[in-house]
Amino acid sequence: MAKHNVESEVTGNVWKVLLEAGATVEAGDVIIILESMKMEIPVEATVAGTLVEVLVAPEEQVEEDQVLAVIEN
C-alpha cells in the first residue's frame, strides 16, 4: 500500500474537517475546508483510498504545502 500526502495549496485557517481517519475517499472528495482571505478553499483527496490520518483541526493555522492528511491506497 502506498501513502499519499494531501497538502494545503494556501496559507490560511482550517474552517471545517469534513472526514475523519478511516473514511473511504475517492479522488476529488473534499476532506477539509480552509479559509483564506475570506474565501473557502476545499482541500480534496488526491487519490482514492482510505483516509488514514487527518493532521489538522478546526481553527488551526496552516501554511502553504503543509501536509493536512494522509491517504493510503
Backbone bond lengths (Angstrom), bond angles and torsions (degrees), N, CA, C in turn:
res aa  C-N    CA-C-N  psi(-1)  N-CA   C-N-CA  omega(-1)  CA-C   N-CA-C  phi
1 M - - - 1.448 - - 1.528 109.97 -
2 A 1.307 114.84 139.21 1.463 120.71 179.99 1.522 109.93 -103.54
3 K 1.319 115.26 145.66 1.471 120.33 176.52 1.519 108.82 -104.80
4 H 1.336 116.15 137.72 1.452 122.82 -178.98 1.526 108.72 -125.24
5 N 1.334 116.73 127.17 1.457 121.58 177.70 1.518 110.53 -83.13
6 V 1.330 115.75 138.24 1.462 122.37 172.82 1.520 105.83 -105.02
7 E 1.333 116.24 118.85 1.462 120.90 -172.86 1.526 111.81 -111.83
8 S 1.318 114.95 156.43 1.460 121.81 175.73 1.521 109.93 -76.82
9 E 1.314 116.23 137.51 1.467 120.62 176.43 1.527 111.73 -89.35
10 V 1.349 116.40 -12.81 1.465 120.73 -175.95 1.527 110.58 -140.50
11 T 1.317 115.42 165.08 1.460 121.73 168.65 1.524 106.66 -87.17
12 G 1.319 117.42 133.21 1.458 120.23 -179.26 1.504 111.39 -178.70
13 N 1.329 115.54 -161.55 1.461 122.68 178.94 1.515 109.54 -114.67
14 V 1.335 115.38 146.40 1.460 119.85 173.71 1.517 107.26 -74.51
15 W 1.326 116.69 120.91 1.459 120.91 179.34 1.524 110.23 -93.21
16 K 1.336 117.18 -48.71 1.465 121.55 178.86 1.518 110.05 -142.78
17 V 1.325 115.56 143.67 1.464 122.40 168.79 1.523 105.08 -108.63
18 L 1.340 116.20 113.50 1.462 120.68 -172.51 1.524 113.88 -88.75
19 L 1.333 117.97 -27.25 1.461 121.55 -177.33 1.523 110.13 -127.45
20 E 1.315 115.25 150.06 1.458 121.23 179.91 1.520 110.36 -108.21
21 A 1.330 115.83 163.18 1.463 120.95 175.38 1.522 109.29 -54.17
22 G 1.314 115.69 138.81 1.458 121.84 -178.18 1.516 112.89 102.04
23 A 1.329 116.79 -15.19 1.466 120.81 -179.51 1.528 109.91 -71.63
24 T 1.329 115.78 144.11 1.458 121.88 172.98 1.522 107.44 -88.76
25 V 1.328 116.79 130.98 1.462 120.69 -177.73 1.529 110.76 -125.88
26 E 1.307 114.65 153.77 1.455 123.07 170.95 1.527 106.93 -107.71
27 A 1.319 117.76 154.52 1.462 120.96 175.73 1.521 108.38 -56.41
28 G 1.312 116.56 130.03 1.460 121.43 179.87 1.515 114.24 98.81
29 D 1.343 117.99 -12.78 1.472 120.18 176.11 1.528 109.21 -65.17
30 V 1.325 116.70 138.19 1.464 120.58 178.63 1.534 108.93 -81.38
31 I 1.326 115.63 125.91 1.464 122.32 -178.41 1.528 110.39 -100.85
32 I 1.327 115.42 -43.88 1.465 122.78 -172.68 1.526 108.10 -138.69
33 I 1.323 116.62 148.73 1.457 120.59 172.04 1.529 107.67 -117.66
34 L 1.330 115.18 124.34 1.455 121.51 176.76 1.518 109.20 -98.64
35 E 1.324 115.90 158.28 1.466 121.58 173.89 1.516 106.25 -121.92
36 S 1.330 115.23 126.13 1.448 120.69 178.25 1.519 108.56 -145.80
37 M 1.308 116.58 125.57 1.460 122.27 -179.59 1.532 111.36 53.41
38 K 1.333 115.04 43.45 1.471 124.18 177.70 1.527 113.27 64.48
39 M 1.335 117.11 19.23 1.459 121.78 176.58 1.523 108.94 -115.41
40 E 1.339 115.81 145.60 1.460 121.02 174.69 1.523 108.23 -91.24
41 I 1.329 116.01 127.35 1.456 121.46 -179.04 1.525 108.70 -119.49
42 P 1.351 117.17 112.53 1.462 118.91 178.69 1.525 111.09 -74.33
43 V 1.324 115.87 139.78 1.464 122.24 174.33 1.524 105.79 -108.20
44 E 1.332 115.44 118.21 1.460 121.29 -172.27 1.522 111.77 -104.23
45 A 1.333 114.95 153.89 1.459 120.93 172.26 1.520 108.07 -63.76
46 T 1.314 116.29 134.97 1.459 121.09 -179.00 1.522 112.33 -85.78
47 V 1.324 116.06 -22.37 1.465 122.52 -179.80 1.528 108.89 -144.35
48 A 1.330 116.61 164.77 1.465 121.14 172.81 1.523 108.70 -80.85
49 G 1.330 116.32 146.41 1.454 120.41 178.27 1.509 111.55 159.75
50 T 1.322 115.64 -153.35 1.462 122.35 179.59 1.524 108.83 -110.57
51 L 1.309 115.49 130.87 1.463 121.32 176.47 1.524 106.98 -75.15
52 V 1.326 116.95 108.03 1.467 120.03 -175.19 1.520 113.84 -94.70
53 E 1.340 117.06 -24.38 1.465 120.35 177.94 1.515 110.67 -147.97
54 V 1.319 116.05 138.26 1.466 122.50 167.61 1.519 104.62 -116.71
55 L 1.319 116.63 118.11 1.458 121.57 -169.29 1.525 114.24 -98.88
56 V 1.332 117.22 5.27 1.470 121.02 -179.06 1.523 110.03 -133.06
57 A 1.320 115.25 164.58 1.461 122.26 178.87 1.525 108.92 -133.05
58 P 1.344 117.31 159.77 1.469 119.88 177.43 1.528 111.56 -53.94
59 E 1.338 114.50 144.00 1.468 124.18 179.34 1.528 112.81 81.88
60 E 1.320 118.13 -7.96 1.460 121.09 -178.03 1.534 110.58 -76.70
61 Q 1.314 116.70 140.34 1.470 123.10 175.51 1.520 108.22 -81.51
62 V 1.343 117.65 134.78 1.456 121.31 176.55 1.525 109.74 -126.58
63 E 1.309 115.01 155.48 1.466 122.03 -179.62 1.531 109.25 -107.61
64 E 1.312 116.24 158.54 1.461 121.44 175.40 1.526 109.21 -57.78
65 D 1.330 116.57 137.25 1.472 125.14 179.76 1.530 114.07 72.15
66 Q 1.336 118.33 6.74 1.461 120.93 175.71 1.522 109.47 -71.57
67 V 1.337 116.84 139.00 1.464 120.93 177.19 1.536 108.06 -74.76
68 L 1.344 115.91 124.25 1.457 121.64 -177.96 1.517 112.74 -103.55
69 A 1.328 115.76 -30.42 1.467 120.51 -177.25 1.517 109.19 -155.75
70 V 1.338 115.54 163.50 1.461 121.58 178.63 1.529 108.29 -128.94
71 I 1.334 114.86 131.72 1.470 121.60 178.14 1.525 107.69 -115.64
72 E 1.319 116.36 138.06 1.454 122.01 177.41 1.519 108.71 -114.93
73 N 1.341 116.02 134.91 1.475 118.82 176.38 1.502 111.16 -142.01
